[in-house]
Amino acid sequence: MMAISLKEHFGEDAEEIKAVLMQFGGKDAEIVGFGKRIPTNTKIDTCRESARELEQHKSKYRKMIYEFIKDSLGKTCDEIEVSLGLRHQTASCFIRFLTQDGLLRDSGNRRITRANRQAIVWVAN
Protein backbone atom coordinates (compact mmCIF):
# COMPACT_ATOMS: atom_id res chain seq x y z
CA MET A 1 0.00 0.00 0.00
CA MET A 2 1.34 3.42 -0.92
CA ALA A 3 1.69 5.86 1.96
CA ILE A 4 2.20 9.60 2.24
CA SER A 5 2.94 11.87 5.17
CA LEU A 6 0.16 13.49 7.15
CA LYS A 7 1.31 16.89 5.90
CA GLU A 8 1.18 15.72 2.29
CA HIS A 9 -2.24 14.18 2.83
CA PHE A 10 -3.95 16.99 4.74
CA GLY A 11 -2.00 19.91 3.30
CA GLU A 12 -2.83 23.17 5.06
CA ASP A 13 -5.11 21.32 7.51
CA ALA A 14 -2.21 19.23 8.85
CA GLU A 15 -1.53 21.67 11.70
CA GLU A 16 -5.22 21.64 12.69
CA ILE A 17 -5.22 17.83 12.70
CA LYS A 18 -1.99 17.81 14.73
CA ALA A 19 -3.55 20.19 17.29
CA VAL A 20 -6.51 17.86 17.75
CA LEU A 21 -4.23 14.83 18.03
CA MET A 22 -2.07 16.66 20.59
CA GLN A 23 -5.13 17.62 22.60
CA PHE A 24 -6.42 14.06 22.73
CA GLY A 25 -3.16 12.15 22.64
CA GLY A 26 -0.52 14.40 24.17
CA LYS A 27 3.00 13.55 23.11
CA ASP A 28 1.66 10.42 21.40
CA ALA A 29 0.31 12.60 18.59
CA GLU A 30 3.72 12.41 16.95
CA ILE A 31 3.43 8.63 16.95
CA VAL A 32 -0.23 8.65 15.91
CA GLY A 33 0.44 10.36 12.66
CA PHE A 34 1.91 13.83 12.37
CA GLY A 35 5.03 13.65 10.29
CA LYS A 36 4.56 9.89 9.91
CA ARG A 37 3.30 7.94 6.96
CA ILE A 38 -0.38 7.13 6.62
CA PRO A 39 -2.28 5.12 4.00
CA THR A 40 -3.40 7.15 1.00
CA ASN A 41 -6.91 5.69 1.29
CA THR A 42 -7.52 7.61 4.56
CA LYS A 43 -10.49 9.89 3.92
CA ILE A 44 -9.77 13.52 4.77
CA ASP A 45 -13.42 14.45 5.30
CA THR A 46 -14.06 11.57 7.71
CA CYS A 47 -10.91 12.38 9.70
CA ARG A 48 -12.01 16.00 10.04
CA GLU A 49 -15.53 14.97 11.01
CA SER A 50 -14.25 12.54 13.65
CA ALA A 51 -12.00 15.23 15.13
CA ARG A 52 -14.87 17.75 15.25
CA GLU A 53 -17.24 15.24 16.82
CA LEU A 54 -14.74 14.24 19.48
CA GLU A 55 -14.06 17.89 20.28
CA GLN A 56 -17.80 18.57 20.66
CA HIS A 57 -18.29 15.72 23.10
CA LYS A 58 -15.02 15.94 25.01
CA SER A 59 -16.33 17.78 28.06
CA LYS A 60 -19.50 15.68 28.14
CA TYR A 61 -17.56 12.40 28.25
CA ARG A 62 -15.06 13.71 30.80
CA LYS A 63 -17.82 14.90 33.13
CA MET A 64 -20.00 11.81 32.65
CA ILE A 65 -17.18 9.38 33.42
CA TYR A 66 -15.76 11.42 36.29
CA GLU A 67 -19.15 11.86 37.98
CA PHE A 68 -19.96 8.16 37.54
CA ILE A 69 -16.71 7.13 39.25
CA LYS A 70 -16.87 9.87 41.89
CA ASP A 71 -20.37 8.82 42.95
CA SER A 72 -19.27 5.20 43.50
CA LEU A 73 -16.67 3.21 45.37
CA GLY A 74 -14.73 2.94 42.14
CA LYS A 75 -15.34 1.48 38.70
CA THR A 76 -13.43 -0.54 36.15
CA CYS A 77 -13.29 0.54 32.53
CA ASP A 78 -15.52 -2.42 31.71
CA GLU A 79 -18.14 -1.30 34.26
CA ILE A 80 -18.06 2.21 32.79
CA GLU A 81 -18.54 0.87 29.28
CA VAL A 82 -21.54 -1.23 30.25
CA SER A 83 -23.22 1.26 32.58
CA LEU A 84 -22.76 4.34 30.40
CA GLY A 85 -23.12 2.58 27.05
CA LEU A 86 -19.69 3.63 25.81
CA ARG A 87 -17.27 1.88 23.51
CA HIS A 88 -14.07 0.64 25.11
CA GLN A 89 -11.96 3.10 23.11
CA THR A 90 -13.99 6.05 24.39
CA ALA A 91 -14.08 4.96 28.03
CA SER A 92 -10.39 4.06 28.24
CA CYS A 93 -9.34 7.24 26.43
CA PHE A 94 -11.17 9.49 28.86
CA ILE A 95 -10.05 7.49 31.91
CA ARG A 96 -6.51 8.18 30.72
CA PHE A 97 -7.17 11.91 30.34
CA LEU A 98 -8.79 12.13 33.77
CA THR A 99 -5.87 10.23 35.29
CA GLN A 100 -3.35 12.52 33.62
CA ASP A 101 -5.26 15.52 34.98
CA GLY A 102 -5.05 14.08 38.49
CA LEU A 103 -8.80 13.55 38.84
CA LEU A 104 -8.69 9.74 38.88
CA ARG A 105 -6.24 7.22 40.29
CA ASP A 106 -5.73 3.48 40.44
CA SER A 107 -7.25 2.32 43.74
CA GLY A 108 -4.94 -0.68 43.91
CA ASN A 109 -8.00 -2.95 43.78
CA ARG A 110 -8.92 -5.21 40.86
CA ARG A 111 -12.23 -6.66 39.71
CA ILE A 112 -13.13 -9.28 37.12
CA THR A 113 -14.39 -8.03 33.73
CA ARG A 114 -16.89 -9.60 31.35
CA ALA A 115 -13.91 -11.23 29.67
CA ASN A 116 -12.98 -12.83 33.01
CA ARG A 117 -9.82 -10.70 33.36
CA GLN A 118 -8.56 -8.57 36.23
CA ALA A 119 -9.13 -4.84 35.73
CA ILE A 120 -8.06 -1.71 37.59
CA VAL A 121 -10.69 -0.16 39.84
CA TRP A 122 -10.50 3.60 39.24
CA VAL A 123 -11.44 6.05 41.99
CA ALA A 124 -11.75 9.84 42.13
CA ASN A 125 -9.04 11.83 43.91
N, C-alpha and C positions, 0 to 999 in steps of 0.2 A: 504494500500500500504506500503510495506517495504521501509524504508529509511536508508541511510548511510550518514556519514559525508562527506563533500567535500574532506577532506584529504584522507579518505578511498577510495573514488570514483576515485579521480584523482592521488592518489599516489604521486610520485615525482614531478608531474606537478602542484600540488596544490598551491605551492608558486607562480608559473608563472600565474596561473589563478587569485590568490589573487591580484597580482600586477596589472593585467589588470583591475580587478574590482575596485581596489583602484584608479587607474588613471581615470576611467570613473564614479565612484560613490563616491569617497572620503570616508568619515567615514562610509557611508552607505554600503560599501562592506562587513562589518562584518554582517550586517543584510541580505544582498543579499545572502550570502551563506557560506563564509569561516568560518569553525568551526560549521556551522549549519547543519541540516539534509536536504538532498535533495532526491528526488525519485531515486530509482535504475535504472529506465528506461531512465534517462538522458543520452544522447549519448555523450561520451567523444569527439569523432572526430568532431561532429557538434559544440560543445561548443568551441573547439579550433579554428575551422574555423571561427566561428562568431567573436571571440576575435581578430583574425588576420585581418579579413576584416574590422572591426571597427577601428582598429589601423591604417590600411592603408589609410582610408578615413577621419580620424579625422581632420587633418588640412584642408582638402578640405571643409568639412562641416562647420567648424568653420569660415573659410574665406568667404565662399559663404553666410552664414546667416548674418554674421557681415556686409559685404559689402552691402547686400540687405537692411538691416535696416538703415545703415549709409547713404545710398544714397536716403533715403526717409524721410518723416516726422514721421516715426514710423510705425511699423507693429505689428499685432497680430500674435500669433502662427498659427492660422487658415489661415491667409493671406500668411504666409511663406510657409505653407504646400501646398496650392493651387498654388501659383506662382512658387515655386521651385520644385514642384512635389515630396515632401518629405512625408514620413509617419509621423503621429503625434508623435510617440515615438522618432523619430530621431530629428525632429524640436524642441520639448520641451526639450529634453536632452541637445542639444547644446545651446539653449537659457539659460538654467540653468548654463552651464559651462561658457558661456560668461558673464553672470551676476556675477557669483562668481569671475571671473577674473577682474571685474570692467569695462568691455567694454560696457555692456548694463545696462539699468536701466528702472524701471517702470516709465512711463511718468506721471502717475496719471490719464491719460485718458483711456476710455473704448470704445470699438466698438462691434457691434453685429457680431456674428459668423454665419456660415452656419446653425448651430443648434439653432439659435435665442437666444444665450446666450451672456452675457457681457464678454468681454475678455480684458486683459491687453494690452495696446499699448506700445510696447518696443521701446526705442530709444537708440541711441549710446551716450556714454559719451564723 
